[in-house]
């Protein structure tokens, strides 16, 4: 699974990295970045789906890989 963040539409609301700091981080200007080496196990998926659905600007998308 790939996590995509549209930095052009992101409102920097902090929801993603406040909710899932093990997946997202603030790049310094409020826009989130995704940790490159995060291991996506099943325990993170419910919270990740919640973040995607709760993003007020719909800037976070999930893409199936493989």
N, C-alpha and C positions, 0 to 999 in steps of 0.2 A: 504494500500500500504506500502510495506517495502522498505527501501533504503539500498542497500548493497554497501560497499566500499571495493574493493580488495586492501589491503595495500601492497601486494607484487608487484603489477604492477603500483601503483600510482607513478607519477613523481613529486608530490608536486608542481604543477604549480599554485596553489591558486585559480584557476578559480571558483571552487565550493563555497568556503566560501567567496570569494570576491563578487560573484554574489548573493548568498543566505545566508547571515550571520544568518538569522533566522532559517535555517535548518542545516548548516554545521559550524564547528569551526575548527581551527588549534589545533591539540593536543599537539603542542609544537615543533614538528620537521618537520612541513610542511604538514604532512599527515592529511587529514580531518577526523573528527569524526562527527557523526550525533547526534544532540540534541535528547535525548530520549523522551522528553515530548513535542516535536513540534506538534502542531495541524495542520494537513495537510488539509487546506481548498482549495476550487477550485481556489482561487486567486493565490496560489503558484504553481499550476500544470504547467502552461505554462513555467514559469521560471525554474522549476525543469526539465522538459523535455528538455529544451534548454541546461541546464548544462549537463545532461546525454548525449545528442547528441554531445556536444562540447568537452567533456572530451578527451584530446589527447591520453590517454592511455586506454580508454574504461574501466576504473576502477570503474565507478559508474553504478550500474544496479538497475532497479526497479522490484519489485516482487509483484504481486497481492496476497493479503491474503484474506482468508475467503470464 
